[in-house]
Amino acid sequence: MFRRRETVPFSFVAAPEAEAESFRSNVAPPPRERPSASQLAGRALIGLTLAAGLAGALLFGLPAMESGQTPGNTQQSEATERR
């Protein structure tokens, strides 16, 4: 197959890169809007809910992670072994 190649002027290829490096804007972005009181309260409630959920999971999860060998369980197992 025959492919036709057209030459591209070097200035056309290099100009956008050189221009981007030297471009500086004198326009400042608009200032950020401050969150309202209801937005701040909502964020605080979400944070407290997440913290309470993690604390609750820890409180309920720790007893489940114990080995399960309590003095009551060991006495019963010893009594069944003696019979």
C-alpha positions as CSV (number, residue, x, y, z in Angstrom):
1,M,0.0,0.0,0.0
2,F,1.1,3.5,-0.8
3,R,1.0,6.0,2.1
4,R,1.3,9.7,1.4
5,R,3.3,11.6,4.0
6,E,2.8,15.3,4.3
7,T,5.5,17.3,6.0
8,V,4.5,19.3,9.0
9,P,6.3,22.5,9.7
10,F,8.5,22.4,12.7
11,S,7.1,25.6,14.1
12,F,3.7,24.1,14.1
13,V,4.8,21.1,16.2
14,A,7.0,22.9,18.7
15,A,5.0,26.1,19.2
16,P,2.3,24.7,21.6
17,E,4.9,23.1,23.9
18,A,7.1,26.2,24.0
19,E,4.0,28.4,24.5
20,A,2.7,26.2,27.3
21,E,6.0,26.5,29.2
22,S,6.2,30.2,29.0
23,F,2.5,31.0,29.6
24,R,1.6,32.6,32.9
25,S,-1.9,33.7,33.7
26,N,-2.6,36.9,35.7
27,V,-6.2,35.7,36.4
28,A,-6.7,34.4,39.9
29,P,-9.2,31.6,40.5
30,P,-12.3,32.6,42.4
31,P,-12.1,32.1,46.2
32,R,-13.4,28.9,47.6
33,E,-16.9,29.0,49.1
34,R,-17.0,28.6,52.8
35,P,-19.2,25.7,54.0
36,S,-22.4,26.7,55.7
37,A,-23.3,25.9,59.2
38,S,-25.6,23.0,58.1
39,Q,-22.8,21.5,56.0
40,L,-20.4,21.7,58.9
41,A,-23.0,20.1,61.2
42,G,-23.7,17.4,58.6
43,R,-20.0,16.6,58.3
44,A,-19.6,16.4,62.1
45,L,-22.6,14.1,62.4
46,I,-21.2,11.8,59.7
47,G,-17.8,11.7,61.5
48,L,-19.4,11.0,64.8
49,T,-21.5,8.2,63.3
50,L,-18.5,6.6,61.7
51,A,-16.5,6.8,65.0
52,A,-19.4,5.4,67.0
53,G,-19.7,2.5,64.4
54,L,-16.0,1.7,64.7
55,A,-16.1,1.8,68.5
56,G,-19.3,-0.4,68.6
57,A,-17.7,-2.9,66.2
58,L,-14.6,-3.0,68.4
59,L,-16.7,-3.5,71.6
60,F,-18.8,-6.3,70.1
61,G,-15.9,-7.9,68.2
62,L,-13.5,-8.2,71.1
63,P,-15.5,-10.8,73.0
64,A,-16.0,-12.8,69.9
65,M,-12.2,-12.9,69.3
66,E,-11.4,-14.3,72.7
67,S,-10.2,-17.9,72.9
68,G,-13.4,-19.0,74.7
69,Q,-11.6,-20.7,77.6
70,T,-13.3,-19.3,80.7
71,P,-13.0,-20.9,84.1
72,G,-16.5,-22.3,83.8
73,N,-15.7,-24.1,80.5
74,T,-12.5,-25.7,81.8
75,Q,-14.2,-27.1,84.9
76,Q,-16.9,-28.7,82.9
77,S,-14.4,-30.2,80.5
78,E,-12.5,-31.6,83.4
79,A,-15.6,-33.1,84.9
80,T,-16.5,-34.8,81.7
81,E,-13.0,-36.2,81.4
82,R,-13.1,-37.8,84.9
83,R,-16.3,-39.8,84.1
